[in-house]
Amino acid sequence: MKVIQIKQSELDAGLEKLESACRLIGPVKEKNYHLFKTLESGQKPDLEYINTRLSAKSVLYPQSEVMFEFSLDKNDEQYAVLREPEKDRTPRAVIGIRPCDADAYKVCRRNFDTEEYQDPYWLKNYEATTLVGLACSNPCPTCFCTSAGSGPFSDKNLDILLVDNNDGYLARIVTDKGEKLAASAGWNTDAGSDAEAAIEKSRDQAESKIRSAVATDNLEKQSLIDLYEAESAIWEPEGFACINCGTCTYACPTCWCFDVQDETYGKSGVRMRNWDSCMYPLFSVHASGHNPRDTKIARIRQRFMHKLKYYVDKYEKGIQCTGCGRCVRLCPVSIDIRRVCNKMNSYNPETCSCEITSG
């Protein structure tokens, strides 16, 4: 991997060049928060942001996406035939994505790209996307990425990693895709032999600012049944507070649940998928009307068991979380995944208790 130097003026000029070659997406301030949006011509990403309210999940996995179109008109040649509409899969580059959000794509890929099934919508968007990450020099107080398999300077799922360097950025080129993007933008100034050491020093400084962590070393060893039945120790206290608003799942970069529905307009219609949430009372309702998760406790248990136990056991790749801390910051009733994870990790079925530690 090589490191190049990009001055701020060179970054802006490079982005202008890239506008003609690909669609640019970046953090944009909207009212009091930032969101990832497609940049208009001449618009620059706001790289002074701390973190976006929602993750960059929607870049690959839109909140609502039309899968097929169909016609119910017998005179239409497309009658009763599902046809995929044309989609914009031109190359796109996400500028300034945080490492935890990029690592979340790797977590989600295990769901969308399996031996049995490859989701064409998610994978085609992923293949068309170049990820230019922005190292997190000042993590939020709720961040716990270093103990969740990620980190403020993680480049495991990035094509380029930008590191703030006074009047510009040091850029670590991670993949061939990243090298091609840098060449197209005209970013080619070698940063010198000391650049890698400077990045490592900045990484150490950033990681030292993270005061929050989760313990995960015992999760795989814990009995699934014991954790499931730990109602008084874990699930009742958390479920009591929950209002099933779904904020945590929508803000989470690694939640992937969706619902599929048909919408008709006269004699034509579309089949679409929309984000859904396991926290909603109707999420698990059967066609018979039976709901196996008809209580708040059952639903909150499902969310955390999936992220911190089912996923751990199935993939053996750590927890289904990258430690971005969004759900902690945005939960209106202060439910904290760090607290729940530490409870699950330390749960003792013999005493039906767990060591409660702070996030």
C-alpha positions in Angstrom: 0.0 0.0 0.0 1.3 3.4 -0.9 0.5 6.8 0.7 0.0 10.0 -1.2 -0.4 13.6 -0.1 -3.5 15.5 -1.1 -3.7 19.2 -0.4 -7.2 20.7 0.2 -7.1 22.5 -3.2 -6.0 19.3 -4.9 -8.9 17.4 -3.2 -11.4 19.9 -4.5 -9.9 19.9 -8.0 -9.9 16.1 -8.0 -13.5 15.9 -7.1 -14.4 18.2 -9.9 -12.6 15.9 -12.3 -14.4 12.9 -10.9 -17.8 14.4 -11.4 -17.7 13.5 -15.1 -16.6 9.9 -14.4 -18.8 8.9 -11.5 -21.5 9.9 -9.2 -20.2 11.4 -6.0 -21.8 10.8 -2.6 -20.7 12.5 0.6 -21.7 13.9 4.0 -23.9 17.0 3.6 -25.1 19.2 6.5 -28.9 19.3 6.7 -30.2 21.5 9.6 -28.4 20.4 12.7 -27.0 17.1 11.4 -25.2 15.4 8.5 -26.5 12.9 6.0 -24.9 11.0 3.1 -26.3 12.4 -0.2 -25.5 12.6 -3.9 -23.4 15.7 -4.4 -24.7 18.2 -6.9 -22.4 19.7 -9.5 -19.7 21.8 -7.7 -20.9 20.7 -4.3 -18.2 19.6 -1.9 -18.6 17.0 0.9 -18.4 18.5 4.4 -15.4 16.6 5.8 -15.5 18.6 9.0 -18.4 16.4 10.3 -18.2 14.2 13.3 -20.6 11.5 12.2 -23.8 11.3 10.2 -27.2 10.8 11.8 -27.9 7.8 9.6 -25.1 5.6 8.2 -24.2 5.2 4.6 -26.2 2.0 4.5 -28.7 3.4 2.0 -25.9 3.9 -0.6 -26.0 0.2 -1.3 -29.4 -0.6 0.2 -31.9 2.1 -0.3 -34.7 2.6 2.3 -37.2 1.9 -0.4 -36.3 0.2 -3.7 -38.4 -1.0 -6.6 -37.5 -4.5 -7.5 -39.9 -5.2 -10.4 -42.6 -3.5 -12.5 -45.7 -5.3 -13.8 -48.9 -4.6 -15.7 -52.4 -6.0 -15.2 -53.5 -4.8 -18.6 -54.1 -7.8 -20.9 -53.3 -5.7 -23.9 -49.8 -4.8 -22.5 -47.0 -7.0 -23.7 -45.7 -7.0 -20.1 -48.9 -8.4 -18.8 -48.4 -10.4 -15.6 -44.6 -10.4 -16.2 -42.3 -9.0 -13.5 -39.7 -6.8 -15.2 -36.8 -5.1 -13.4 -36.7 -1.4 -14.1 -33.6 0.4 -15.3 -31.4 1.3 -12.4 -28.6 3.8 -12.1 -25.6 1.6 -11.5 -23.0 3.9 -13.0 -19.8 4.1 -11.0 -20.1 6.0 -7.8 -17.7 7.1 -5.1 -18.5 7.7 -1.4 -16.2 10.4 -0.2 -15.6 10.7 3.6 -17.3 7.5 4.8 -16.2 6.6 8.3 -14.3 3.3 8.8 -17.1 1.9 11.0 -19.7 2.4 8.3 -17.4 0.9 5.6 -16.8 -2.1 7.9 -20.5 -2.5 8.3 -20.7 -3.3 4.6 -18.5 -6.3 5.3 -20.8 -7.4 8.1 -23.9 -7.1 5.9 -22.3 -8.8 2.9 -22.4 -12.1 4.9 -26.2 -11.8 4.6 -26.5 -10.6 1.0 -23.8 -12.8 -0.5 -24.0 -16.4 0.6 -23.4 -19.8 -1.0 -27.1 -20.3 -1.4 -28.1 -16.8 -2.6 -26.5 -13.6 -3.9 -28.7 -10.5 -3.6 -28.3 -8.8 -7.1 -29.4 -5.4 -5.9 -27.0 -5.1 -3.0 -24.1 -6.7 -4.8 -24.3 -4.7 -8.0 -24.4 -1.5 -6.0 -21.4 -2.6 -4.0 -19.4 -3.5 -7.2 -20.2 0.0 -8.6 -19.0 1.8 -5.5 -15.6 3.1 -4.5 -15.2 3.8 -0.8 -13.0 6.8 0.1 -12.9 6.7 3.9 -12.2 9.5 6.3 -10.2 8.5 9.4 -11.9 9.4 12.7 -9.4 11.6 14.6 -12.0 12.6 17.3 -14.3 9.7 18.0 -17.7 10.4 19.7 -18.0 9.6 23.4 -20.4 6.7 22.6 -18.0 5.1 20.0 -16.7 1.7 20.9 -15.4 0.6 17.5 -12.1 -0.7 18.7 -13.8 -3.5 20.7 -16.3 -4.3 18.0 -14.0 -5.4 15.2 -13.5 -2.0 13.6 -11.5 1.1 14.6 -11.2 4.9 13.8 -8.5 4.2 11.2 -9.7 0.8 10.0 -9.2 0.3 6.2 -10.3 -3.3 6.0 -13.2 -2.5 3.7 -12.0 0.8 2.2 -10.4 1.6 -1.2 -8.7 4.8 0.1 -8.2 6.0 3.6 -8.0 9.8 4.1 -6.2 11.1 7.2 -6.4 14.7 8.1 -3.0 16.3 7.8 -3.3 20.1 8.6 -3.7 21.7 5.1 -4.8 18.5 3.4 -4.8 14.7 3.8 -2.5 11.8 3.8 -4.2 9.1 1.6 -3.4 5.4 2.0 -4.3 3.6 -1.3 -5.7 0.3 -0.2 -7.0 -1.4 -3.4 -6.7 -1.3 -7.1 -10.1 0.4 -7.3 -8.8 3.1 -5.0 -5.7 3.5 -7.1 -7.8 4.0 -10.3 -9.9 6.6 -8.6 -6.9 8.5 -7.3 -5.4 8.4 -10.9 -8.6 9.7 -12.4 -8.7 12.5 -9.8 -5.0 13.4 -10.4 -4.0 12.6 -6.9 -0.5 11.3 -7.3 1.9 13.2 -5.1 4.0 10.8 -3.1 3.8 11.5 0.6 7.3 10.4 1.5 8.8 7.7 3.6 7.5 9.2 6.9 3.9 9.2 5.9 3.0 5.7 7.1 4.5 6.4 10.5 2.5 9.7 10.7 -0.7 7.8 10.0 0.1 5.2 12.7 0.8 8.0 15.2 -2.5 9.6 14.4 -4.3 6.3 14.7 -2.8 5.6 18.2 -3.9 9.1 19.3 -7.4 8.5 18.0 -7.7 5.1 19.6 -6.5 6.5 23.0 -9.5 8.9 22.9 -12.0 6.0 22.9 -13.2 5.5 26.4 -16.0 3.0 25.7 -15.8 -0.7 25.1 -17.8 -3.9 25.0 -16.7 -7.3 26.2 -17.3 -10.1 23.7 -14.9 -12.8 24.7 -17.6 -15.1 26.3 -20.4 -14.6 23.9 -19.6 -17.6 21.8 -19.2 -19.8 24.9 -22.5 -18.7 26.4 -25.4 -21.1 26.0 -28.0 -19.8 23.6 -30.8 -21.1 25.7 -29.4 -19.7 28.9 -29.2 -16.2 27.4 -32.6 -16.5 25.8 -34.2 -17.4 29.2 -32.3 -14.7 31.1 -35.5 -12.5 31.4 -35.1 -11.1 34.9 -31.4 -10.5 34.5 -31.3 -9.0 31.0 -34.5 -8.7 29.0 -37.1 -7.4 31.5 -35.1 -4.3 32.5 -34.4 -3.4 28.9 -37.8 -4.3 27.6 -39.5 -2.2 30.3 -38.0 1.0 28.8 -38.3 0.2 25.1 -41.1 2.0 23.2 -40.6 0.1 19.9 -39.9 3.2 17.9 -37.3 1.4 15.6 -34.8 4.2 15.8 -32.0 1.9 16.6 -32.6 -0.4 13.6 -32.9 2.5 11.1 -29.8 4.2 12.4 -27.8 1.0 12.6 -25.4 0.4 9.6 -25.6 -3.4 10.1 -29.4 -4.0 10.3 -30.7 -5.5 7.1 -34.3 -6.5 7.6 -36.8 -5.6 4.9 -40.4 -6.2 3.9 -41.6 -6.8 0.3 -44.9 -5.4 -0.9 -46.8 -4.8 -4.1 -48.3 -1.4 -4.9 -50.7 -1.0 -7.8 -51.8 2.1 -9.7 -54.7 1.4 -11.9 -53.6 -1.5 -14.1 -49.8 -1.2 -13.4 -47.8 -1.7 -10.3 -44.4 -2.3 -8.7 -43.0 -4.8 -6.3 -40.7 -3.0 -3.8 -38.7 -3.7 -0.7 -38.6 -1.4 2.2 -36.5 -1.3 5.4 -38.3 -3.0 8.2 -37.6 -3.4 11.9 -37.7 -6.3 14.3 -38.7 -3.8 17.0 -42.1 -3.2 15.3 -45.1 -5.1 16.8 -46.2 -6.3 13.3 -42.8 -7.5 12.2 -43.3 -11.1 13.1 -47.1 -11.5 12.8 -48.0 -14.7 10.9 -50.7 -14.9 8.3 -52.8 -16.8 10.9 -52.7 -13.8 13.1 -50.3 -15.4 15.6 -47.4 -13.2 16.8 -44.5 -15.1 18.4 -43.0 -11.9 19.5 -46.0 -10.1 20.9 -44.3 -8.3 23.8 -41.7 -5.6 24.0 -39.4 -8.0 25.9 -39.6 -10.6 23.1 -38.8 -8.0 20.5 -35.8 -6.4 22.3 -34.5 -9.9 23.1 -34.6 -10.7 19.4 -32.7 -7.6 18.4 -29.8 -8.1 20.8 -29.7 -11.9 20.5 -29.4 -11.6 16.7 -26.6 -9.1 16.9 -24.7 -10.5 19.8 -25.4 -14.3 19.8 -27.1 -15.7 16.7 -24.7 -13.8 14.3 -21.7 -14.7 16.5 -22.6 -18.4 16.4 -23.5 -18.6 12.7 -20.6 -16.7 11.2 -17.8 -16.9 13.8 -16.7 -13.5 12.7 -17.5 -11.4 15.8 -20.6 -9.4 16.6 -23.1 -7.8 14.2 -22.0 -4.4 15.2 -19.1 -2.0 14.3 -19.4 0.2 17.4 -20.5 3.4 15.7 -22.6 4.3 18.8 -25.6 5.7 16.8 -28.2 3.6 18.6 -26.8 4.7 21.9 -26.9 8.4 21.0 -30.4 8.3 19.4 -32.4 6.0 21.6 -35.0 8.2 23.3 -35.1 5.9 26.4 -31.4 5.3 26.8 -31.2 1.6 25.9 -27.5 1.0 25.5 -26.1 -1.9 23.4 -22.9 -1.7 25.3 -24.7 -2.4 28.6 -26.6 -5.3 27.1 -23.5 -6.8 25.4 -21.6 -6.7 28.7 -24.6 -8.3 30.5 -24.8 -11.1 28.0 -21.1 -11.6 28.0 -20.9 -12.0 31.8 -24.2 -13.8 32.4 -24.0 -16.6 34.9 -27.0 -19.0 34.5 -26.3 -20.6 37.9 -26.9 -17.4 39.8 -29.2 -15.8 37.1 -27.0 -12.7 37.3 -24.6 -10.7 35.3 -21.9 -8.2 36.0 -23.3 -4.8 35.1 -20.6 -2.6 33.7 -20.8 0.9 32.3 -20.3 1.5 28.6 
